[in-house]
Amino acid sequence: MSEVAAPFYKYHVFFCTNQRTDGRQSCEDCGASALRMYAKDKAKAAGLAIPGGVRINTAGCLNRCEHGPVMVIYPDATWYTYIDEEDVDEIIAEHLLNGRPVERLLIDKS
């Protein structure tokens, strides 16, 4: 029987930064790349961007752009929509630092 290794990061955050070309809404239409960079900088400033801490990544299309912009945080599989830096700040402060989902920004997993 093998042991399951501990995850390298406590939280792995994926930001959809997809730009659709067929006219449908895209997360990138909502400034997703800029807000991902903002989140990455804030996580670094908070001391979270370390092994065992938080990793902020680009995900390409998460196929949820109608809720966009969207991100998903693993291992919780918690899906968020967000609008601006204040929303990102709240997700970092509540979820990433304190383990509490931000209810008002949640989108369902389906």
Beta strands, then each sheet from edge to edge (+ up, - down):
strand 1: 11-16
strand 2: 54-60
strand 3: 70-74
strand 4: 78-81
strand 5: 106-107
sheet 1: 2+ 1+ 3- 4+ 5-
end
